[in-house]
Amino acid sequence: MKINKGAKVGIMIEIIVLVIMIFLALFNKTIPSVLSWIFVVGLVIALSGTLVTLSKRNDKDESAIYSYFRGE
């Protein structure tokens, strides 16, 4: 299964920030709001990359279906 580069970047950002947040929680420190915002940005990047990939696949699938029914 191929994963879009944008989705990979977003997932990596989320993983890094999540590990930092876990360590801060283990050491009973407060989690800065900046980390939460960075996590949300990573989530948005991952979801938008996935959405772009799915929309490209749907366009290809629809064109294949239309050409099949037209007899091409």
C-alpha positions as CSV (number, residue, x, y, z in Angstrom):
1,M,0.0,0.0,0.0
2,K,1.4,3.3,-1.1
3,I,1.2,6.3,1.3
4,N,1.2,9.8,0.1
5,K,4.3,11.9,1.0
6,G,2.1,14.5,2.6
7,A,0.4,11.9,4.8
8,K,3.8,10.5,5.8
9,V,5.0,13.9,6.8
10,G,1.9,14.6,8.8
11,I,2.1,11.2,10.6
12,M,5.8,11.7,11.4
13,I,5.0,15.1,12.9
14,E,2.2,13.6,15.0
15,I,4.5,10.7,16.2
16,I,7.3,13.1,17.3
17,V,5.0,15.5,19.1
18,L,3.1,12.6,20.7
19,V,6.3,11.1,22.1
20,I,7.3,14.4,23.5
21,M,3.9,14.8,25.1
22,I,4.0,11.4,26.6
23,F,7.4,12.1,28.1
24,L,6.2,15.4,29.6
25,A,3.1,13.6,31.0
26,L,5.4,10.9,32.6
27,F,7.5,13.5,34.3
28,N,4.4,15.3,35.5
29,K,5.1,18.5,33.5
30,T,2.5,20.6,31.8
31,I,2.1,20.1,28.0
32,P,2.6,23.5,26.2
33,S,-0.2,24.5,23.9
34,V,2.4,24.9,21.1
35,L,2.8,21.1,21.1
36,S,-0.9,20.6,20.9
37,W,-1.1,23.0,17.9
38,I,1.8,21.3,16.2
39,F,0.0,18.0,16.7
40,V,-3.1,19.4,15.1
41,V,-1.1,20.8,12.2
42,G,0.4,17.3,11.6
43,L,-3.1,15.8,11.7
44,V,-4.4,18.3,9.1
45,I,-1.4,17.6,6.9
46,A,-2.0,13.9,7.1
47,L,-5.7,14.1,6.4
48,S,-5.3,16.6,3.5
49,G,-2.6,14.4,1.9
50,T,-4.9,11.4,2.2
51,L,-7.8,13.3,0.8
52,V,-5.8,14.4,-2.2
53,T,-4.8,10.8,-2.9
54,L,-8.3,9.5,-2.6
55,S,-9.7,12.2,-4.9
56,K,-7.1,11.4,-7.5
57,R,-8.0,7.7,-7.3
58,N,-11.7,8.5,-7.6
59,D,-11.1,10.6,-10.7
60,K,-9.2,7.7,-12.3
61,D,-11.8,5.1,-11.3
62,E,-14.7,7.2,-12.6
63,S,-13.0,7.8,-16.0
64,A,-12.3,4.1,-16.3
65,I,-16.0,3.3,-15.5
66,Y,-17.3,5.9,-18.0
67,S,-15.0,4.6,-20.8
68,Y,-16.1,1.0,-20.1
69,F,-19.8,2.0,-20.4
70,R,-19.2,4.0,-23.5
71,G,-17.5,1.0,-25.2
72,E,-14.0,2.5,-25.5
